[in-house]
Amino acid sequence: MRMTRSWTLDDGRTAGGTTGGKARARVGRGLAATAAAAAVALGLGAAPAAATPNPVTIVNGILSVTPLCQGLSRDLIVECTGFETLTPDFPVMLDLNPFGTHIVVLGAGLHADGTLPPVLHNRLQAALRVAQRYPTAPIVVTGGVPRNGVTEALAMRNWLVANGIPDFRITQEDRSRSTIENAQNTNGILLGRGATGAVVVTSPDHLQRAMIDFRSAVDARIPIAGVVAPYL
């Protein structure tokens, strides 16, 4: 299985950490060996399974709880996150604890009239799929920047409720203006609730950076996973 290794930080730079090429290679070999050994121990075959968990989500789950991905330093978080395979499949932490794991949907700029742009509609479609599969998982919709009096969080909440998600499952974080603020402000909600983990749902070109920001924000307290919202 091939794992992705490139990602982009908030300022647009390609990130590879500051540990040096040889150190990064050692980190990569160690993570790959640990993940492979754990996958074998769990009895996973070479062929992907149709249902969750599958080999990709198992390996991603193992990486998400290593000290490197959980926040010894931002450079190590960047390095470790780069070894995960971004996927729309359900993370294993939702199977392990569908009550304490929170689904976090990241906002995107609304149209001038406060309606959803296609990119945010795609994220909500992906979040709805996760929420329907795990009906006990709480949901946080995060995003401020109101347009026509409507915040991103409120627009997302309204869409989810209109598509069958009970309002009591949804918490709005409506002050954020960036991905870093999404992570910092949502961390306060997760901390207050004693969340055991969080699954970030966002677009393919945004997820890796978002996971890095969330892993930095929670400061190794809980694992962070991700779900890709494919462009439709």
N, C-alpha and C positions, 0 to 999 in steps of 0.2 A: 504494500500500500504506500502510495506516495503522499507525503505531507507537504503542504504549502509552506513557503519560507519568506515571502515578500509581504510588506505591509507599508502603510503610509501614516505618518503622524499628523497632528493637527495643522502643523505649518507646511505640510506638503512634502517634507523630506522623506526619502526612503530610509527606514530605520533598520539598523542591524545591531544595535547596542554598542557599548564602548569597550567590550571585553577583549576585542582582538579576534582575528580569524581563527587561530589555533584554539583559543578558549571556546569560541562559539562552536567549533567542530566537536570539541570534547563534550560540551553541553548537549549538542544534538545527538551524538552517539549514546550518551548516557540516557537521555530521555527516550530515544527510540528503543534501546535495549530494555529499559524498564517497562515500557508500554508493551513491547512484544512478549516479554516474559509473562506479564500479567494476563495478556490475551490468551496465551497458551494455557496458563493455569486455569483460566475460566472456561476452557474447552472450546474456544472459537476456532472454526475452520477457516480455510483460505477464502471460500466463497462467501460473499456478503449475504446476510440473512434478510428476508423480506420484511420482517417485523422488527420493532425495537425491543431490546437493544440489539445493535449489530456491531460488527468489528470496528467500524469508524467511530460510532458513538461511545463504545467501550474505551477505545484508546483516548479519545478526547476527554472522557470522564476521568481517566487515570491522570492525564496531564493536568487537568483542572485542579486536582488536589495535591499536586507536588509543591514543595516549598518554593520552587522557582516561579510557577504560575500564580502562587498565592501571595507574592509580594515582598520577598526579601529586598528587592530594589526594583525601580521602574525598568531599568535596563534588562534585568533578568525576566521580568514580566513580558517585556517586548519580545525577548528571545524565545521564551517558552511558548507564548501565544502563537508565534510564527510557525511552530511545529504542528499545530492543530489543523485538521481538515475541516474547512467550513462546509456546512451541510444544512439542508432543511429538515433533517431527521430529528426526532425528539431526543434531547439529552438524557442520559441515564439517571441524573439526579432527580428527574421528575418521576421516574419509576421507583426510585429508592425512597423518596419522601415527597409525595404529591400534595402534602398539606403545608409543609414549611417552605417549600421551594416557590418563589414568586416569579411570575412571568412579567417582564418589563418591556414595554413597547416604546420605542423611541420615536419622537415626533419629527416632523419636517415642515418646512414653511407652507402655510396655507395660502390659498388664493385670496385676492383682495376682498372678496365677499365672505370669507371665512369658511369656504368649502374645501374639501380634501383634494390635494394634487394626486396624480397617479402613483407617485412613489409612496405616499403615505397610505393610500388605499391598498397597495401591495403588502405593506408591512402589517396592516390590520387583517388582511386575509390570512397571512401566515400566523398571526397571533390568534385569530379565531380558531384555526385548525388545532393549535396547541391547547387552547382553552377548552375546546370541546373534548379533546382526548383526555385531559386531566381536569375534570370539573371541580375539584376541590382546591386547585392552586389559585391563590390570590393573584390579582393583576394590578400592575402599576402602569399608568400611562403618563409619560413625562414629556413636557414641552410647554413653554410659555409663548411669547411673541404673538400677542393677540392680533387678529385681523377682523375688522368689522365687529369688534367686541367679543370674539370667540378665540380662546386659546387653543393651541394644538392639543393639549390634554383634554379639554372639553369636547372638541370635535371628535377625538378618538373615542372617548367615553360614549358619546351619543351614537356613534357608528356601531360600537360593540353591543350596546343595549338594543339598538334597532335590529341587530342580527342575533338576538336571543341570549346574550350574556346577562345574567342578573346584575343589577346595579350594585348590590352589596359586595360583589367580588372586586369591584374596581375602585382604586384610589387614584386621584388626580394629583400629579406634581406639576404645577402650572406656573413656575417661576423661572425655569431654565431657559437660557438663550444659546446654549452650545452643548456639545456632547460632554465636555468636562463638567459643566454644571448639571446636566442630566445625571451624571454619575454621582456627583457630590450631594445633590439634593435628594436623590433617590436613596442614597446610602442612609440618610437620616431616617427615612421611612422603614427601610429594612432593619436597621438597628433597633428602632422602637418596637418593632413587631417580633423581634427575635427570629427573623428569617434564617433558615438553614442553608439557603443558596438562592441564586437568582439566574434566570435564563433571559438573556437579552435578545430581543427580536428586532432586526433592522435589515437594511439592504445589503447586497453582497459586497459593495465597495465601501461599506461603512462598518461592517460587523467587527472586523479585526481591531480596528482603532477603538471602537466602542468597548470591546472586551478589555482592552488594555486600560482604558480610562476607568472602567468599573472595578477592575482588579486593583488598580492603584487606590481608588477611593475607599474600598472596603478594608484595606490594610490587613489582608491575610485572615480576616475574621471568618469569612464564608467563601465557598467556591463560586465562581462565575462561569456559566456556559453560554452558548449562543445558538440561535436558529437563524438561518438565512431566509430572508423574504425574497424569493426570486422575482425578477422583473417579468411581468406578464404582458 
